[in-house]
Amino acid sequence: MALKPVVLCLSRSGEVVARKIAKMLGAQVHGREGRVDVADAYFPNALEYTRALFASGTPIIGVCAAGILIRAVAPVLADKRVEPPVVVVSDDGEFIMPLLGGHRGANRLAKQIAEAINGKAAITTAGDIALGFALDEPPAGYRLANPESAKSVMAEMLGGAGVRITGESLFDIPADENGTVEICVTDTPKEGSDVRLVYHPQRFALGLGCSRGADADEMWALVEKSLTDAGIAQGAIASVNSLDLKADEPAIIAIARRLNVPFRLFNSAELESESARLANPSDVVFAEVGCHGGSEAAALSAAGGEATLVVEKQKTANCTCAVARAWSPITEIRGRARGKLSIIGIGPGQHSWRTPEASALIAEAEELVGYGLYIDLLGPLAAGKTRSDFPLGGEEDRCRFALEQAGKGKNVALICSGDAGIYAMGALVFELLDRGPDAFGVSDAARRVEVVSTPGVSALQGAAARAGAPLGHDFCAISLSDLLTPREDIIKRLNAAAEGDFVIAFYNPVSKRRRTLLAEARDILLEHRPADTPVMLASSLGRPEEHIRYRNLSDLQVDEVDMLTVVLVGSSHSRLAQLGEGPRMFTPRGYARKIDGDLAG
């Protein structure tokens, strides 16, 4: 899904231009606090804010000095093939320059903006300057089969080579029958080369069906043979389509990924409306799923009312396939998407501890679900998105809601602090999916969504990093909350961890009503390790109010710990190193013993 750009405005002198650009693109204006009067969202620090947007893959249009954007994104530049477009616009709107991603949309954005606000687009890429277009950026509805050859073909053209045009003309290029390079536009399979670019009009919609759990290789063999027999290039397929009951079929999902096209779903009523156009209607299929055709109806529904079947239903033992052809390239993808739920840990909250993958998934999401404070910590990534805030407690309702929203075909992000798989919502999501409907599970539609998890910086990791290296040897984590875990189980684990001499991270150490378990844990540990064992108390990690302090185990007091504090208790081998920056806690792994042994040997 292409992300909408964000228009950044840093001063009042650029507000009028910023709002014009945002209105033209249907985008939001994000303004600098205290320097911009009217914006959809505000930020205090331009460099950090821009960097967070860029890391999430969000296209950026900055109405500001170019140097600000350059300084912001420079530390996170990595791969130009995946980085989002960055465009700078002068405050008066006279000059518009793509800084990054010229052939990933920045040049096109600059030209659009220049036309809308009567400015000058300062395009610097060689092809656009000399020819006025980019060969690796075809019109909507067309796919370049060999983008890796665009550079060499462009170089030939810039060197004066003539161009043979095969098929329709996509660019304003004079045709030369004797040209040494070729621009070929065709529905059929054709090999590209360093002197031939092949473009496929995406006029075809692929409809698929299968038995439950069908083999992906069987499905691919059917699709490949059907397209080959019909003379249809794989790059000419615009979408893979099926009945919504097949949303979670691995074989169909694999085909969409292999073809790198959207996977779209239709309900039985939508497919039944195509029954008059089916070549192979089936009463058996109707009895099973409520429509007379699966693959044929899905292909026709996706290709539109004027489409025709060019590949009637083909089948193997477990799979079916059909192809419909539209009159023109398909630019509007019909049907609904398969829902997606991203379970995201955002770390302690600061954007520098949030992974780029997490930021990208949040940016792609249509709806954010989570505890309101955690969503607030997202800053620019939450601006303009539908959000469903839940209070602390009611975690099951929160996860169920997120799954059911995804079941409607939405892209939903479930926002957790730390790592979502460590004492957070990840396990509960999969528990709900694993439950039967009679055990307070979720709907069938919610069970068919795509679920992805992304790692976050847990409180355990954050505290350890601040401490030094207390997890340098074996460690464990224990939650002291007895809301979901019986107290006797917690005591059993405390004794086992104490006897095993693990470094221990205590999560949920205390609450307003629960004040004794931490003291009991301290006393159990004192039976197995020295009184001066170092203990780290880390509160509000990664936030402005972060507070780190160290205690001896025997001096650990419950009253200086709250629910925002992680308690790290060292093993009998852990100790503090006194450095210029203050004490650092570490647990030796045994290298000193190894060296002594080597010397003795």
N, C-alpha and C positions, 0 to 999 in steps of 0.2 A: 504494500500500500504506500503510495507516494504521500509524503508528509507535506502539509501546507507550510509555506515559509512564515517566519515571524519577522515583522518589521521593527527593528530596534531604533529608538529615537533618544538621543542623548541631551538635547537642548531644545528650548522653546523655539529657537530660530529654524528648527527643522520639523516642527510639529505639523504644519500645513502640508508639506510635501509627504511626510510619513502617513498622514491620514488619507491622502489621495491614493497613494500606492496601496495601502491596506484595503481600501474600498474597492479598487480595481481588481485585486487578487482575491478578495474575500478572506483576507488574513487579519491577524491581530496586530495592534501596536503595543509594544512593551516599552515603557519609558523610564528614564532615570529619575529616581526619587528626588523631589525638590527642584528639579530642573525641567520637568515636563508636566504640564497642567492636566491634560486629558489623555489617558491610555487605558488599555484593557488590563494591563498588569504593570507593576512597578518593581524596580530592582535597585539595590544600593550600590553595587559594584559592577561596573560595565565589563571589566575583564573576566571576572569569575562567571558572570551571568552568560556572556557570549560563549565562553569555553564550555559551560554545561550544555548549552543548546547544541553547539557543534558536536560534542561528544555523543549526543543522543541521535545524531543524524538529521537534525532539523535544518532545512535551508534558511539562511540568514540574509536579510536585506538591512544593512546598517545605514541609517541617515546620519552620517557622522564623518569624521576624518578617517581616511583609510588606515593610518597608522594604528589606530585603536583596535580595529579588527585584526590587523596583522599581528600585533602583540598578543592579542587574546588567543588566537588559534595556533600560533606558531608552536607552543610547547606540545600540542597534541596532534600535530600533523603526522600521518603515517602512510596511508595508502590512497592515492588519488582516485583509484578505481571505485572506492566505496565512500569517500568523504562527500558531505553534502555541499551544494553550491553556496558560495558566499559572494554577495554583491554589495558594493558600497555606492552610496548616492550622496552627492554634495547637499548641504542644507538648503540651497536655493533650487535644487532639482536640475541644475544645468548639465551636470555630468553624472553618468552612470557607468560604473566599471565592474566587470566580473573579476574578482580576485582569485577564486578557486572554483573548480568544477565547470569550466567553460563548456565542455562537451557533456556534462551531466546536468545541464539545465540552466547554468548561470548565464550563458550567452543569450539563450532564449528569454530568460527573465529580464535581462538588461534591455533587450530590444522592446519587449512588452512595456516595460516601465518608461522607456524613452518616448515611445509613441503616446502613452497615456498622459504624461506630464510635459510633453514637448521639450524633452531634454536630448542630450547627445549620448549615445551608447558608445563607450570607448572599448571596442572589442580588440583584443590583442592576439588571439590565436590565428596562426598563419592562414589556414583554410578559409576562415570566415572573412578575413581581410581581403584576400585575393579573389575568392569566389562568392562570398556572401552567404555561405551555408556550410554545414559540417556533415561530412559523409557518414559519420558514425552516429548521427542523430536524425534518423528518418522520420517522416510524418507519422502521426498517430495511426495505428492500425497496420503498420508495416514492421517487419523484423529483419535486421541485418544478420545474415547467416554466418558471415565471417568477419566480425568486427576487428579481429586482430590484423586484418589486411588493409584496414582503412588508411592507416598511416602511409603505407607504401604506395597505395593508389593515389592518395592526395599528393604525395611527393612527385609522382609521375606527372600528374596534372599541372602542378605548379611549375614543373620543368618544361611544360609546353606540349605534353602528349595529347593527342586527340582521343575522343571518347566515343566508343560505340554504345548505342542505347538499344537494349533488347527488352521488349515489352514496353509498358507505360513509362513515361518520364516523371520521375519524382522530384528532380531538381532542375533549375534553370541552366541546363548545360547544352551547348550546341552539339548536335549529333554529327559524328564523323565516321562514315562507313569503314574507313581504313584506320581508325584509331587503334592505338596499341594497348589501351585499357578499356575495360567493358563495365558498364553498369547494367545489370540484368535484374529485371523484376518478373518473377514467375511464381506460380502456384506449385510447380513441380520440383522434385529434388534436382539440384544442380550444384556441382562443386565450385567453390570459390577459389581464388588464388591471389597472389601478390599483385596481379594486374586485372583481377575480376572481382567485383563486389556483387553478391547475390542478395536480393531483397525479396522477402516473401510477404504478399498481402495476406493478412490473417482473416480470411473469409470463412473459415471452417470451424464448426463447433463439434467436439467429440463427445458422444454419449456413451456411458459405460454402465454395466450392471454386473453382478456376480453373486455367487453363493457365499454364505457367511464364511469368512476366513479363507477365501480363495488365494491361490499362490500368485505373488506379484510377477514372477517370471512367466507364468502361463498367460497372465493378462497382457504383459508387455509383448509377448510373441504374437498374440492376437492383434493388438493395436498396430504393431510394426508391419505385419503381413497385410492388414486391411488398408493401411495407408499406401504401402508399396504397390499393391495390386491396383489401387485407384489412381496412382500417379500423383499423390498429394504429399508435399514436403512436410516434414514434422514441424518446421518453423512457420507453416501456414495455419497451424491450429491456434485458435484464440483462447479456448477454454476447455476444461474437462468438466463434464456435467453428469449428474445422477439424481436419483430419488433421495429425498432427505433421510430415509431410513438407512442409507448407505454412507452416511457422513463419516463413520469411523472405520470404513473398510480399508485395511492397510494396502491392498492391491491397487485400489483406485487412487488413494492418496499418493502412492508411489509413482503412478503414471503422471499425475499432475506435476509432481516435483521433477520428474525426469524430463518432461517437456517444458518445464519452467513457465507454466501458465496458471491462471487462477482455477481453483476448484469451486464449482458452484452447484447449488442444490435447489430442487424444486419439490413441492409437496405433491401428493397423489392427485389432488384436484387440478393443480396446474398441468400436470402431465396428462391427465384424462382429457383436458380441453384440446389436446392435440390428436385425439383418437381418430378423427376423420382423415388425417394426413398420414397415418401409419401404414407402412407396407406390410407389416406382420403383426396385426393386433392379436392379443392372446387372452382368452377368457380365464385361463389358468392363472396368468399374471394378475388379472383383475381380481380374482378371488383371493389372492394372497396379499396384495398391497393396495387395491382400490383404483388401479388404472390399467388400461389395456396394453401398455407398452412402457418399458423402462428406458433402454438405451436410445431407441429411435425417438421417443417422445422428449427425452432430455436434450438430445441434439437439436431437435426442431425448436423447442422452447428457448434454447440459448441463442439460436441463429436468427430468430424473429419470424414474423408472420409471412414474409415473402420468401422464406428459405425453402430449399428443396433437399430431399435426401439424396446424397450422392453415393453413400455406402449404406445399403440396407443392413438390417441386423445380421451380424456375423457372430458365430458362437463356438465355444469349445465346451468341454465337459462342465466347466464351472463359471465361465465368463461370457459376456456379450458386449458387442461394440457396434456403433453406428456413427455416421458422419453426416452432418447437414452443411449445406453451402449457402451463405448469405450473398446478396447481390453486390455488396460492397464490403470493404474491410470492417470488421467488428470493432468499434471503439467504445461502445457501451456494453459492459459485461452484465448480462442478465442473471437472474437467480440470486439467492442469498449465499453469503460466505459461510463456510463451516465456522462455528464459533470457536473462540480461542480464549483460554484463561492462562495468563502469565502469573505465576506465583513468584513475587519479587521481594527480595530482601534488600533494603536500601542502606544497610549499615547503620551506624549511629545517627546519620542524618546529613552530615556535611557532604557536599557533592564530590569532593576529592576522594572520599572513601567509597563512593558508589561506582560499581563497575560500568564500563561503557555499554556492555550488553544489557544491563539493567536499565540504563538510561534510554537505550534504543527501544526496548520493549515498552517502556512507559510512554515514550513519544508516539509510538505506533498505536497505543490503546485508545479506544473511543471512550471508555468509562473507567474510572478509578474507584476501587472499593477498599475501605480500610478504616482504621482508627483515624479520626480527623487530624490529630496532631501529626501523624506520620505523613499524611497527604500534604499538609501544610509545609512540611520540610522539603518537599520536592521543588518548591519555588517555581521557576519558569516552566518546568515540565507539566505542572498541574494547570496552568493558566488556560482557560477556555474549554477545558474538558468537563464532561459530565462526571460528577463525583457523588458517591454515596457514602456518607460518613456514618460510622458506627461508633458507639461509645465503648470503653473498656468493658469486658464481659460480653456475653452473647456471641462468643466466637463462632459457634456452630451456625447461628443465623447469618453471620457475616459471610462465611464460606459458602453456605447454601445459596445465598443471594447472588454471590459472584458467579457460581456455576450456572444458576438458572438464567442469569443475564447473558452469559456466554451461549447458553442453549438456544437463545433467540437469534443467534448468528452474529453477536457482537464480539468485538475484540476487547476483553476486559483485563485489567491489571489489578491483582490483589496485593495491596501494599503492606509490607511488614517491616519492622525494624530489624536490624541485625541480619542474620541469615534466616530465610523463611523456613528452612528445614531443621533449625535448631530451636526447640521450644517455641515454635511459632505455628503458622497456619498450614504449612506444607503437608504435614502428616494428616491433619484433619480433612483437607481437601480429598486426599486419596482414600481416607476412611469413608467419607461420604459416597465417593464413587464406587467403593467396594460393597457398601451396604445394599441389601435388597430394598425394593420400594416399601415393603411392609416393616422395615426396620428404620424408618425415618431417613431414608436415603434421598436421592434426587430423581428428577424426572428422566425419562428415556432420552429426551433431547439433550439434557445436560450431560448425560453419560457419553454422548457422541462427540463432545467438543475436543479440540486439541488442548492439551495441558502441558505447559512447559515450566520448568523451574530454572531459576538462575541464581548463582551463588552470591552471597553478600558477606560483608565483614561482620562476623558475629561479635557480641560483647566479649566473648572469650578471646578472640583474636585481637580485638582492639586493646583490651586491657593488657594482654601479653606484650604487644608492641610497645605500649607506653612504659611497661615495667622494664623491658629489656629482652630477656629470653627465658622466662620461667618455665616454658613448655619445651625446653630443650631435651627433656627425657619423657618417660611415660606419664600420661595425665588422663584425667577424666572430668566429666561435668555432672553435677548433681543439682536438680531443682529441689529446693526446700519447701515448695508449695505443696500442701496436702489437700488442695481442692480436688485434684483428679487422681492423685496417687495416695494410697493408704499410708498412714504415718508409720506403720510397722515396716512397710517396704522401704521407706526412706531410711529408717534406722538401720535396717539390714545392709543397705548399700553403703551407708556411712561407715559401718564397721568393716565391711569388705575393703573399701577404698583406704581406710586408715591402716588396716593390716597389710595391704599391698603396697603401701608407701607411695601412692600416686600423688602428684601435684593435683589439686582439686580446684575447679572453678565452681563456685556456688551461684546458681541463678535463683532469682526470686527469694533472696535470703530472708526477708521479713515482710510483713504487711502490717496494717493498723491493728488487726486482731491477732496476728500470728507473730509472737515475739520470743518463743522459747526454743524453736528448733535450731537456730543458729548457735545459741549457747550450748545446747546439747551436742551439736556437731563439734564445737570447739573442745568440749570436755572429752569426747570420744577420741579425737585426734591427739590430744595431749597424753593419752595412754600409750601412744605408739611413736610419737616424735617429740623432739626437744621443745622446751618452753619458748626458746628464742627462734623457733622456726619463723621465717619471714612471711608476713601476710600483707597482700596489697589490697587496698580498698580504692576502687575506681568508680567515681560517680559522674553521670552525664557525659560519658565518653564522646569525644568528637564535637562537642557543643561549646559555646562560649563559656558556660559555667562549669566546665570540666574541672574535677578536683581529684587529685591523686595523693594518697598518703600510705605510709607503711607502719605496721605494728608487729610486735612479737605475738606469736599465737596465744600465749598466756595473757596478754593484755587486750585481746580482741573484745570489744564491748558492743553489745547489740544496739545500743542507743545511737551510735554514730553510723549506722547502716540504714539505708532505706531501699525502696523497690527499684530505684534508679542506680543502685550500686552493685557492681560485680565484686565478689570476694574471691581473691586468688590466694590459696593457701599452699605454700611450698611443701616439698617432700623433706625428708630428713637430710637430703643432700643440697637443697636449695640454699642460696645465700645472697647477700647484698654486696655489690661492688661499689665502693665509694669513688665517684668520679667528679670531675669539675662541675658537671651539670646536675649533680645530685646522685642519690643512690640508684643503682640499677639491679634488679632482681634477676637471677639466672639459676638454672639447674644444670650442673655439669653432666655430660653424657658418659664420661669415663675416659676421655682422651689422655688425661694426666696419668691414669693407671697404665694405659697402653704405652705411653712414652717411657714410664718407669720400667715396665716389663721389657721393652725393646732394649733399654740401656743395660738392664741386668743380664739380658741374653747375650 
